[in-house]
Every structure is written in structure tokens, then in C-alpha cells.
């Protein structure tokens, strides 16, 4: 059975909160800002935002989708995340198939951690030291989330975007030693090998419908 909830799914509330922080309105994305400074400056604010939003904390899907569309997506290279999760088959997919895969994968992730949002409580984020050279285009920023539960090791793979002033974007997340993209890639590969790209799309659509029904119930 694909898309089973892993034991680390309980921390997706924190992941959502920290990723959301990377597009908090009112903060300029300085072109010369390092990736660790970027994460530190913006992640501090968002936990308070999540705590105060009762709708998000109760898993309101509509509010979470709005959050993803308006605040998370601008700071996540979601196309890269999706193409990496799909693997080599991505290059053989048509533009329409690629769009559908990206749309359904986004919905899957939103609904996965929407139910965990209510677990945000008194977490504090600590940024671990990292050496970043001015010419570095890709880096890993390691953080530790403390409070409420045992410390959570959370890492971001980030890329410097080529467009002036656009700053950094996330393209993978490691939670408790498990990289998000690689986790889904192993599942997606099995489906693609047996059912093809359209089979993966159909599986994602069916899973998302199941999650929607379960949420309404």
C-alpha cells in the first residue's frame, strides 16, 4: 500500500510552519543574504503566526491550500521537487502530464500535513552553524526544533535562484533523517513501473479524493 503515514508524520506541522515562514509578507529577499540567515530570519516569525491561526491548527484544508498558494509556493521549487520525485519518467511525460503530476503532488503534501498543524505548540527553531561561500548555488541548512516533543532534526536543501532579488528556494526537506523527495520517489517508481505516468496520476487523484472524504467524515 503506497502513501502510508510514516512514524515521523507527526512533525509535519513543524515542517509546514517553517516552510511557510519562507514567504512571510513584509520581508525583503536580499540578494546577498545567505541561506542560513534566510531561514533564521524568517522562521522565527511564523511559529507565532501558526499558533494564532485557529483555522490552520484545526486542519482547515481551505486555509492550508490558501497558505500554500500564497506564501509557501513562492519560496519552494515545487517543479524540481515533483520532477525529482517522479524520476527519469518525468522527462518522458507530456507538459499536461507534468502539470497534473505537480498539481496532485501538491494536494497530497498539503493534505498530509494539514492534519498535523494542530500540534504546533511551543517550538523554538535553532539554526546550526554552516559554512556558505558567496559563490555557492546550493546548500544544506540544518536546524533543530525544540519544545513540545523531543528535538526534531530538520534540514533544508536550498538553491540560489538566478533571478535578481528572488533569493533562495527549498527543493527538498529532511525530517528525522528521511528526505521527503526520496521517500516519494521510491513509491512513485513502483507505480510508474507497473502502471505508467497516467497510472501514477490516477493513483494520486484517488488518494487525494480518499483524503478529502476522510477529512469531511
N, C-alpha and C positions, 0 to 999 in steps of 0.2 A: 504493500500500500504506500503510495507516494504522498509526500507533503505531510508526514506525521509531525506532530508537535514534539520538538526535542526538549530535553530537560532544561535547556538554557533559555527557553522561550519566555520565562518569567521576567527576564531582564530586557525584553524588547521595549518595554515602556521607557526605560532609560535611553535606549538607542534612539527611539523616536524623538525623545525630548532633545537629545544632544544634536541629532541631525537637523531637527527643526531650528535649532539655535543658529545654524549657519546661514540663515536668511532673515534674521530679526530686522524688521524695519528700523531705520534710523541710524544704522551703522554703515559707514562707507567702507568699501572693499579697497583698501590701499594697495596699489600695485606692488609696492616693495615690502609688503607685510609677509612675514614668514608664516609657514603653515601652522606651527605650534602656537604662535601669537594669535593667529586667526581663530583657532579652536578655543584657546583660553579666553580671549576677549568676548567671544560671542556665546560660548556655552554657559558662562556664569549667569547670564540673564534669563535663559529660557526655563530653567527649573522652576523659578518663581511663577513664570507665565503658565506653565502646565498645572502647577498646584492650584492656581486661582481659577482655572477654567473647569468648572464642574462638568460641563458637557463632554469635554475630551476625557476627563478622568473616569466618566461613566461609560466610555467606549462609544460615544455618539459617532457613527460611521460618517454621517454627512459632514460633521465638523472636522473629522480627521482627514477626509478627502479634500476638503477646502484647504486645510493646513498643508497637505502635500502639494496641491496645485499652486498655491500662492507663496509658500515660504520654504518648503523643502526642495522642490524640483529645481529652482534656480541655482541651487548650490550642490546638486548631485548630478554626475554624468550618468544619467539613467540609461541612455543608449549604450554606453560602454558596459554598464552593469548587465544589461539584458543580453547583449551580444556575447559577453564573456560566459554568462550562464548557459546560453544556448550552445556555445562552442562552434566548431567548424561548420555546422549546418547553417549557421547564421548567414554565411556568405552565399549559400545556395537559395536562401529564402527570397521571395519577391518583396518589393517595397511594401506591398499591402500586408504580407505575412509578417514582416518585421514590425510594422506598426501595430498589428493585432497582438503580437507577442509582447511588445513593450507595454501596451495598454493593459493586457491581462496580468502581466507580471507585477505591474504597479498595483493593481487592485489586490492581488494576492498578498503582497507585502503590507499594504495598508490594513487589510482585514486581519492579518496575522498579528500585528502588534497593537491594533486598536483595542482588543480585549484586555491588553496588559497595561493600558495607560493609567488605569485607576491605582496602580501600585506605586506611582510616583509619590514619594513622601518627603524625606529629609536628606536626600542625596546631595553630596558635595563632590565636585569634579576636581581632580588633581592632574596636572599635565606633567608627564615625565620628561626629564632632560633629553634633548635631541640635537644633534649637530646637522645644521642645514646650510649648505653653501649657496651663495646668491645665484649660482648657475643651475642649481638642482631644479628639475622639472617635475619629478615625482618623489614623494617622501612618505614615510610612515610616522604618524603621530600617535604615541602611546599615552593612554590616560588610565586613571584608576578612579572608579566611582565608589565612594564610601557613604555609609549611612543606610539604615533600614535593614540591610542584609549583609552578608559577607562582602568584602571588597570585590568589585567587578572589574576585571581587566578588559579594557575596550580599546581597540586600535583602529585607526583610520588610514586607508591608503588614499593618498590625495595627489592630484595633478595640478600643476600651474596652467591655467588656461591661457591660450595665446593672445586673446583679445585684450587690448589695453584696458586696465581698470576692472577687469572681471574677477581677479583674484584666484582663489583655489576652489577646486571641486572634489568631492568624495566620489570614489568609484568602487570601493569595497569596504566592508566593516568586519572586524574580527571580534567576536563575543566569546569570552571564556575559551580561547584557543581555537575557535571554529570560524573560518572565513565564510561569510554569507554566500558569496558568488559560487565558491567551490561546492558548498553544500547543495545548492540547487542544481549545479552543473551535473553532478553525479545522478541526480534524479531525472533531470531533463534528458540526459544522454540515453538512459534506458528506454524512455518513452519514444524518443526520436528513432532509435534503432528498430523498434517494433512497429511504430505507427506513423513515422514521418513527422514533418513540421506541422501539417494540418492536424495530426493526432495530438501533438503537444498543445496546440491552440485549443482543441476541443477539450482536452483534459483540464487545462487551466480555466476555461469557461465553466465547465461542470463543477470544478472545485469552488470557484468563486460564487456560483449560484448556491451551492450547498452551504457555504459560509454565510451567505445572505439569509437563507432560510433559517439556519440555526440561530442567527442573531435576532431575527424577528420573533422566533419562538421563545 
